[in-house]
Amino acid sequence: MIEHGSMDLNEKIAVSKKMKEFIKDINDVFGILLEDPKDWFKGKGTSLPIPQEEIERLIEERRKARMEKNFKRADEIRDYLKSLGIILEDRIDGKTVWRLER
């Protein structure tokens, strides 16, 4: 949009201000652009269905169940959290992260 040399400094400043206003307007509608994505996905500012400590405890219990090849228990924990709107994502590095279903 702004090519080097195609606009003078004042024009670039004006476009920059318009873009900032546009981003602010988008944030006013959706309320997510100025938040840290990790906070947004974890539901910061919203109430969780169970305490975060309980979520982390269940994730650890699920991790142990998977290591013991108790996949039935691991699936029960995953399904329980999903019923509360908490989505688990198993990463390649072995970690499990969670987010609220949006």
Number of C-alpha atoms within 10 A of each C-alpha: 5 10 7 8 7 10 12 9 10 9 12 15 12 11 15 13 12 12 12 12 12 12 14 15 12 14 14 12 10 9 12 14 14 12 12 10 12 11 12 18 16 17 15 14 8 9 8 15 12 11 10 11 9 10 17 14 12 17 21 14 15 22 20 14 17 15 11 10 11 13 14 12 15 21 14 12 20 18 15 14 20 14 10 13 15 21 18 18 12 11 9 7 6 8 11 15 13 17 16 19 13 9
